Amino acid sequence: HNAKGGNEMQVFDRYTNLLDWMKCRENHPRVLGHALDGSPIACWQGGGDKKPAIFISAGSHSTEQAGVTAAVELVDQLETDHQIYVIPCRDPMGMNGFSYALSLSLGEEPELGSVEDSEEILKDSGEVLYQDEETLLVIIGEYGYATSGLYGRFSPGEALLEPLVGRRIFFPSSAEGIDGTAPFQRAYTLVVSPAGEILHINRFHDTPWAPVEVQCTRRLMAEIQPGLTLDLHEYGGDAFWFSARHQQSDDDQVWEQKIADSIIQTVVESNTKLVEEDYLPGSFFTKGQPGVFWLNSQQRGEGLNLADFAANQYGLSFTIETGMQLGFQHRVRTSMLAAQTAVNVFEQRYA
C-alpha cells in the first residue's frame, strides 16, 4: 500500500494490505466467516467495555475506499467508553480489483489497460449473455462479468439472467481522477437474487437468502445488539451528506435527531461543503435540514441495506456519504469526524 509520510491515512491497494496494516498495529481480528474466494471477513474491536455497543462498517461498495480507511483508523482513534466493533471492508473480493475478480474464473490475473482489453478477454473466455454498444455481460465459470454497471438495467426475472441467479456479477471501477481508486483497481460486486433481480451486495440484510458477507454482518449484530450503527460510504459528487432513519420509538427518534443535528453542525464548522439544495439521493428519501436525508427503512422497496436493517432491528443508524471528487485525506477525515460526533452524542444518552 502507499505509505505516505506524516499523519496521512493509508490508501490500501488490496484487501491483504489492509490485513497486514492491522497486524502492524497489533490489533487482532476476529474472523466472522470467509468470502467465496476464502478471504476472511474480519472484525476488529476497540473502545471500552460499556454497552450498548457501537457498530461501524464500510466497503460494501468497493469503489468507496475513503470509508474503508476511515473505519480502519476509527478502531484505534475513536474515543469512547462504549464497545466498538468495526468491519472495515464488507467486500474483500471487490476491493482486490477487476483483474483479480477475473482470475477467480481464469486462474490468473489478466493485464487490463482499457475497457477494450476487458471486452476482448470477456468475449474470448466467456459465454455472452448480453451485449449492446456500451455493455457486455458474460458468464465465465461460477461468475458473471460486465464491462459497466447493470443496476436497474433489466427487469427482475429476465430470461437472459437465468444462468446468473444466485451468482455474483463483477464490473470494473471506471471513474477517472478519483483519489484513492483508479480505473480497474476495484471490482464492483452485484448479486442476482433468487427472483432474478440485480442488486448490489448491500441490499440483502432482511432476506433469508443472503450473500455470506451479509450473513457475517447479521450474526455479529445479533450478538452485540448495537445501540448505534454507522455505515461509511461515498458518492460521486464533491460534497457531504448523510442519511438518518426514522426510529420506531419516540426516545430513539429524539436521539437520532440530536445526532443528525450535531453531525451536520460539526461538518459545516470544519468548512466541508454540503450537497446543493436541490440534491436528492433517491426517491425514497425525504429532505431534512441541508445535507440530511431521512428514510423510512421499511419503504425502500429493493431490500434493506445495513442502516435500514439496523434501524428495524436495533435502533440508531446512519449512512455517512463523502464526495469522491474531493481529496482522499479530506474524505477520510470528514468521515471520521462525522463518526466521532455521532459517538459523542450517543455517549450523552448513556451518561
Solvent accessible surface area in square Angstrom, and as a share of the most:
residue,aa,sasa,rsa
1,H,72,0.32
2,N,65,0.33
3,A,80,0.62
4,K,93,0.39
5,G,61,0.59
6,G,79,0.76
7,N,131,0.67
8,E,77,0.35
9,M,19,0.08
10,Q,11,0.05
11,V,7,0.04
12,F,2,0.01
13,D,52,0.27
14,R,81,0.30
15,Y,5,0.02
16,T,78,0.46
17,N,30,0.15
18,L,0,0.00
19,L,29,0.14
20,D,67,0.35
21,W,56,0.20
22,M,1,0.01
23,K,138,0.58
24,C,98,0.59
25,R,62,0.23
26,E,143,0.64
27,N,29,0.15
28,H,155,0.69
29,P,57,0.36
30,R,105,0.38
31,V,74,0.42
32,L,23,0.12
33,G,15,0.15
34,H,99,0.44
35,A,5,0.04
36,L,104,0.52
37,D,42,0.22
38,G,44,0.42
39,S,17,0.11
40,P,35,0.22
41,I,2,0.01
42,A,1,0.01
43,C,3,0.02
44,W,2,0.01
45,Q,88,0.39
46,G,13,0.13
47,G,43,0.41
48,G,27,0.26
49,D,127,0.66
50,K,79,0.33
51,K,141,0.60
52,P,33,0.21
53,A,0,0.00
54,I,0,0.00
55,F,0,0.00
56,I,0,0.00
57,S,0,0.00
58,A,1,0.00
59,G,2,0.02
60,S,3,0.02
61,H,21,0.09
62,S,1,0.01
63,T,22,0.13
64,E,14,0.06
65,Q,3,0.01
66,A,0,0.00
67,G,1,0.01
68,V,0,0.00
69,T,2,0.01
70,A,0,0.00
71,A,0,0.00
72,V,0,0.00
73,E,10,0.05
74,L,3,0.02
75,V,4,0.02
76,D,73,0.38
77,Q,90,0.40
78,L,9,0.05
79,E,133,0.60
80,T,19,0.11
81,D,97,0.50
82,H,1,0.01
83,Q,25,0.11
84,I,0,0.00
85,Y,20,0.08
86,V,0,0.00
87,I,0,0.00
88,P,1,0.01
89,C,2,0.01
90,R,7,0.03
91,D,1,0.00
92,P,0,0.00
93,M,1,0.00
94,G,0,0.00
95,M,1,0.00
96,N,13,0.07
97,G,3,0.03
98,F,0,0.00
99,S,22,0.14
100,Y,41,0.15
101,A,0,0.00
102,L,0,0.00
103,S,19,0.12
104,L,54,0.27
105,S,34,0.22
106,L,58,0.29
107,G,69,0.66
108,E,125,0.56
109,E,76,0.34
110,P,24,0.15
111,E,165,0.74
112,L,29,0.15
113,G,65,0.63
114,S,37,0.24
115,V,63,0.36
116,E,118,0.53
117,D,52,0.27
118,S,0,0.00
119,E,47,0.21
120,E,114,0.51
121,I,38,0.19
122,L,0,0.00
123,K,92,0.39
124,D,116,0.60
125,S,50,0.32
126,G,20,0.20
127,E,113,0.51
128,V,67,0.39
129,L,31,0.16
130,Y,56,0.21
131,Q,91,0.40
132,D,59,0.30
133,E,179,0.80
134,E,128,0.57
135,T,1,0.01
136,L,1,0.00
137,L,0,0.00
138,V,0,0.00
139,I,25,0.13
140,I,13,0.07
141,G,61,0.59
142,E,113,0.51
143,Y,22,0.08
144,G,0,0.00
145,Y,0,0.00
146,A,0,0.00
147,T,6,0.03
148,S,37,0.24
149,G,29,0.28
150,L,1,0.01
151,Y,92,0.35
152,G,74,0.71
153,R,91,0.33
154,F,27,0.11
155,S,68,0.44
156,P,84,0.53
157,G,54,0.52
158,E,59,0.27
159,A,82,0.63
160,L,46,0.23
161,L,2,0.01
162,E,126,0.57
163,P,59,0.37
164,L,0,0.00
165,V,59,0.34
166,G,38,0.36
167,R,79,0.29
168,R,11,0.04
169,I,0,0.00
170,F,0,0.00
171,F,31,0.13
172,P,4,0.03
173,S,9,0.06
174,S,76,0.49
175,A,57,0.44
176,E,144,0.64
177,G,77,0.74
178,I,16,0.08
179,D,68,0.35
180,G,12,0.12
181,T,6,0.04
182,A,52,0.40
183,P,46,0.29
184,F,31,0.13
185,Q,47,0.21
186,R,0,0.00
187,A,0,0.00
188,Y,40,0.15
189,T,5,0.03
190,L,1,0.01
191,V,2,0.01
192,V,0,0.00
193,S,10,0.06
194,P,82,0.52
195,A,76,0.59
196,G,3,0.03
197,E,55,0.25
198,I,13,0.07
199,L,12,0.06
200,H,13,0.06
201,I,3,0.02
202,N,2,0.01
203,R,18,0.07
204,F,3,0.01
205,H,0,0.00
206,D,72,0.38
207,T,41,0.24
208,P,137,0.86
209,W,92,0.32
210,A,6,0.05
211,P,9,0.06
212,V,35,0.20
213,E,3,0.01
214,V,3,0.02
215,Q,66,0.29
216,C,0,0.00
217,T,1,0.00
218,R,53,0.19
219,R,132,0.48
220,L,2,0.01
221,M,0,0.00
222,A,56,0.44
223,E,103,0.46
224,I,19,0.09
225,Q,105,0.47
226,P,2,0.01
227,G,10,0.10
228,L,0,0.00
229,T,1,0.00
230,L,0,0.00
231,D,1,0.01
232,L,1,0.00
233,H,10,0.04
234,E,6,0.02
235,Y,37,0.14
236,G,51,0.49
237,G,20,0.19
238,D,58,0.30
239,A,2,0.02
240,F,1,0.01
241,W,12,0.04
242,F,0,0.00
243,S,2,0.01
244,A,0,0.00
245,R,1,0.00
246,H,79,0.35
247,Q,21,0.09
248,Q,121,0.54
249,S,49,0.32
250,D,126,0.65
251,D,81,0.42
252,D,29,0.15
253,Q,51,0.23
254,V,76,0.44
255,W,35,0.12
256,E,0,0.00
257,Q,72,0.32
258,K,88,0.37
259,I,0,0.00
260,A,0,0.00
261,D,57,0.30
262,S,31,0.20
263,I,0,0.00
264,I,9,0.05
265,Q,112,0.50
266,T,37,0.21
267,V,0,0.00
268,V,72,0.41
269,E,118,0.53
270,S,50,0.32
271,N,140,0.72
272,T,10,0.06
273,K,100,0.42
274,L,34,0.17
275,V,13,0.08
276,E,114,0.51
277,E,139,0.62
278,D,121,0.62
279,Y,61,0.23
280,L,83,0.41
281,P,38,0.24
282,G,19,0.18
283,S,110,0.71
284,F,63,0.26
285,F,19,0.08
286,T,85,0.49
287,K,107,0.45
288,G,36,0.35
289,Q,73,0.33
290,P,79,0.50
291,G,3,0.03
292,V,2,0.01
293,F,6,0.02
294,W,19,0.07
295,L,1,0.01
296,N,52,0.27
297,S,2,0.01
298,Q,111,0.49
299,Q,126,0.56
300,R,16,0.06
301,G,78,0.75
302,E,42,0.19
303,G,20,0.19
304,L,17,0.08
305,N,10,0.05
306,L,0,0.00
307,A,1,0.00
308,D,0,0.00
309,F,20,0.08
310,A,0,0.00
311,A,4,0.03
312,N,38,0.19
313,Q,108,0.48
314,Y,48,0.18
315,G,6,0.06
316,L,2,0.01
317,S,0,0.00
318,F,0,0.00
319,T,9,0.05
320,I,0,0.00
321,E,17,0.07
322,T,4,0.02
323,G,0,0.00
324,M,22,0.10
325,Q,107,0.48
326,L,51,0.25
327,G,37,0.36
328,F,2,0.01
329,Q,34,0.15
330,H,73,0.32
331,R,1,0.00
332,V,0,0.00
333,R,101,0.37
334,T,7,0.04
335,S,1,0.01
336,M,21,0.09
337,L,58,0.29
338,A,0,0.00
339,A,0,0.00
340,Q,40,0.18
341,T,12,0.07
342,A,0,0.00
343,V,0,0.00
344,N,67,0.34
345,V,10,0.05
346,F,0,0.00
347,E,48,0.21
348,Q,113,0.50
349,R,54,0.20
350,Y,72,0.27
351,A,121,0.94
